[in-house]
Amino acid sequence: MIGWLRREQQQPSVQLGDITLPIAIKRHPTAKRVVLRIAPDGSEARVTLPRWGQTADAIAFANSRADWLARQIEALPTARPAAPGGTLHYCGRPLDIVWSSAAPRKPVLNGDRVSIGGPGESVGPRLQRWLESEALRLMATDLEHYCRAADVATPDLRLSRAQRRWGSCSTSGTVRINWRLVQAPAAVRRSVVAHEVAHLLHFDHSPQFHAVLDRIFDGDLASANQWLKREGRSLYAVFG
């Protein structure tokens, strides 16, 4: 009996050649069907089930799509941790990471480079904190702009570290935007902020919601959406 329980408690997985990919199973109260996704960093397969879904069905579903999962893994961008001599993206453009132990610890943006000093081993975390602060600054400006265009009060803004969603708007009005969007072109980042502002007026994706979004967004919405669909995973390559 104890051995059976241990087997039941093991992390389910799917075998993709030499890769053993963990399966994360989630039941969602409004789900109508089984949905399979892969984590942005390729660390796990994610299966969403209706409330009544069975764990065995989720595992079987993932295994039946092993070929698709393998293709998704192959398509993931190569991980590129932020380190001296490397690069990171800021507002859609690549920046060379220039490190010197004698330079200031705080990152300094200068043209197509970002200079940083301090201990070399903490360059990555400090660059991430810098990007997060830049994300908050830029997104706060975006939020104020689109709220003014929509004629709504500017709500609280929070940064999100979500692995799947680029933005969200709570029923209390708080807007959350994925900080990684600071790496994307400005129009892409701004499109997500505008999307959440439109939700302040219409908490759905009705024609009225899209009418507000089309009215307030001052860019090419289709191009921004296409960029996210095509390049979104690349925003996880440096900072995971």
C-alpha positions in Angstrom: 0.0 0.0 0.0 2.8 2.5 0.9 4.6 1.8 -2.4 1.4 2.4 -4.3 0.9 5.7 -2.5 4.4 6.8 -3.3 3.9 6.1 -7.0 0.7 8.0 -7.0 2.4 11.0 -5.4 5.3 11.1 -7.9 5.4 14.0 -10.4 3.8 12.9 -13.6 5.9 13.4 -16.7 6.1 12.8 -20.5 9.1 11.4 -22.2 10.4 13.4 -25.2 13.4 11.4 -26.4 16.1 12.0 -23.8 14.1 14.7 -22.0 11.7 13.8 -19.2 9.3 16.7 -19.1 7.2 17.2 -15.9 3.4 17.6 -16.2 1.7 20.2 -14.1 -2.0 19.6 -13.8 -4.5 22.4 -12.9 -8.3 22.2 -12.6 -10.1 25.4 -13.5 -13.7 26.0 -12.5 -14.7 27.5 -15.9 -12.7 25.2 -18.2 -14.8 23.3 -20.7 -12.1 21.2 -22.3 -8.5 19.9 -21.7 -5.9 22.5 -22.7 -2.2 21.7 -23.1 0.5 24.3 -23.0 4.3 24.4 -22.4 5.9 26.7 -19.8 7.6 29.7 -21.4 11.0 28.4 -20.3 10.2 24.8 -21.3 10.4 23.6 -17.7 7.1 21.7 -17.8 4.0 20.8 -19.7 0.9 22.4 -18.3 -2.5 20.7 -18.6 -5.7 22.6 -17.6 -8.7 20.4 -16.8 -12.4 21.1 -16.1 -13.3 20.6 -12.5 -14.4 17.0 -13.1 -11.2 16.1 -15.1 -9.2 13.1 -14.0 -5.4 13.1 -13.5 -5.0 10.0 -15.6 -6.7 11.7 -18.5 -4.4 14.7 -18.2 -1.3 12.5 -18.3 -2.7 10.5 -21.2 -3.5 13.7 -23.1 0.0 15.1 -22.7 1.6 11.8 -23.8 -0.7 11.6 -26.8 0.8 15.0 -27.9 4.4 14.2 -27.2 5.5 15.1 -30.8 3.9 18.5 -30.5 5.6 19.1 -27.1 8.9 18.1 -28.6 8.5 20.6 -31.4 7.6 23.3 -28.8 10.8 22.5 -26.9 12.9 22.8 -30.0 11.3 26.2 -30.8 12.2 27.7 -27.5 14.8 30.5 -27.6 18.2 29.6 -26.2 18.7 30.7 -22.6 21.0 33.7 -22.5 21.6 34.7 -18.8 22.6 38.3 -18.4 26.3 38.5 -17.8 29.3 40.7 -18.5 29.9 40.7 -22.2 26.4 39.5 -23.0 23.4 41.4 -24.2 19.9 42.2 -23.0 16.9 43.9 -24.7 15.4 47.1 -23.7 12.4 48.6 -25.5 13.0 46.3 -28.4 16.7 47.1 -29.0 19.7 45.0 -27.9 22.1 46.5 -25.4 25.6 45.3 -24.8 26.3 44.6 -21.1 29.6 46.4 -20.2 30.9 45.5 -16.8 33.8 47.0 -14.9 34.5 46.5 -11.2 35.4 50.2 -10.9 32.1 51.4 -12.5 29.0 52.4 -10.4 27.0 49.4 -9.1 23.7 50.9 -10.5 23.2 50.2 -14.3 23.6 53.2 -16.6 22.1 53.3 -20.0 24.3 54.8 -22.6 23.3 54.5 -26.3 23.5 50.8 -27.3 25.1 49.7 -24.1 24.3 49.4 -20.4 27.3 49.9 -18.1 27.4 48.3 -14.6 30.0 47.8 -11.9 30.0 46.0 -8.6 30.5 42.2 -8.1 30.5 40.3 -11.4 28.5 37.5 -9.9 25.5 39.7 -9.1 25.3 41.5 -12.5 22.3 39.4 -13.6 20.0 40.1 -10.6 20.9 43.8 -10.5 20.2 44.2 -14.2 16.8 42.5 -13.7 16.0 44.9 -10.9 17.0 47.8 -13.1 14.7 46.5 -15.9 11.9 46.1 -13.5 12.2 49.7 -12.3 12.3 50.9 -15.9 9.2 48.8 -16.6 7.3 50.4 -13.7 8.3 53.9 -14.9 7.4 53.3 -18.5 4.2 51.4 -17.8 3.0 54.1 -15.4 3.4 56.7 -18.1 1.6 54.4 -20.6 -1.2 53.7 -18.1 -1.8 57.4 -17.4 -1.8 58.1 -21.2 -4.4 55.5 -22.0 -6.6 56.2 -19.0 -6.7 59.9 -20.1 -7.7 58.7 -23.6 -10.4 56.5 -22.2 -11.6 59.1 -19.7 -11.2 56.9 -16.7 -9.3 57.4 -13.4 -5.8 56.0 -13.4 -5.8 52.8 -11.2 -3.0 51.2 -9.2 -0.3 49.6 -11.2 1.6 46.5 -10.2 4.3 44.5 -12.0 3.5 40.9 -12.8 5.9 37.9 -13.0 3.3 35.7 -14.6 4.6 32.9 -16.8 1.7 33.0 -19.2 -0.3 36.3 -19.0 1.0 39.6 -20.3 -1.5 41.7 -18.3 -4.5 41.5 -16.1 -7.1 43.8 -14.6 -8.8 42.9 -11.3 -12.4 43.6 -10.4 -11.0 46.1 -7.9 -9.4 48.0 -10.8 -5.7 47.2 -10.1 -3.8 46.7 -13.4 -0.9 44.2 -13.5 1.5 44.1 -16.5 4.3 41.6 -17.0 7.6 43.4 -16.3 9.3 41.4 -19.1 7.4 43.5 -21.7 10.0 46.3 -21.0 12.3 44.2 -23.3 9.7 44.3 -26.2 9.3 47.1 -28.7 7.5 50.1 -27.1 4.4 49.6 -29.2 4.0 46.0 -28.1 4.3 47.0 -24.4 1.9 49.9 -24.9 -0.7 47.6 -26.6 -0.9 45.4 -23.5 -1.4 48.4 -21.2 -4.1 49.8 -23.5 -5.8 46.4 -23.5 -6.0 46.4 -19.7 -7.3 50.0 -19.7 -10.1 49.0 -22.0 -11.0 46.3 -19.5 -11.6 49.1 -16.9 -14.6 50.0 -19.0 -15.6 46.5 -20.2 -14.6 43.5 -18.2 -14.9 41.2 -21.2 -13.9 40.9 -24.9 -17.2 42.2 -26.2 -17.5 44.4 -29.3 -17.7 47.4 -26.9 -14.4 46.4 -25.4 -12.7 46.2 -28.8 -14.3 49.5 -29.8 -12.6 51.2 -26.8 -9.3 49.5 -27.5 -9.3 50.5 -31.1 -10.2 54.1 -30.1 -7.5 54.6 -27.5 -4.5 52.6 -28.9 -2.4 54.8 -31.1 -0.6 52.0 -32.9 -1.0 48.9 -35.1 -2.8 46.5 -32.8 -2.6 43.6 -35.2 1.2 44.0 -35.6 1.7 44.2 -31.8 -0.4 41.0 -31.3 1.5 39.2 -34.0 4.9 40.2 -32.4 3.8 38.8 -29.1 2.6 35.6 -30.6 5.8 35.2 -32.6 8.4 36.6 -30.2 6.8 36.5 -26.8 8.8 33.5 -25.6 12.1 35.3 -26.3 11.3 37.6 -23.4 12.0 34.8 -21.1 15.4 33.9 -22.6 17.6 36.1 -20.4 15.8 36.4 -17.1 13.6 33.2 -17.1 
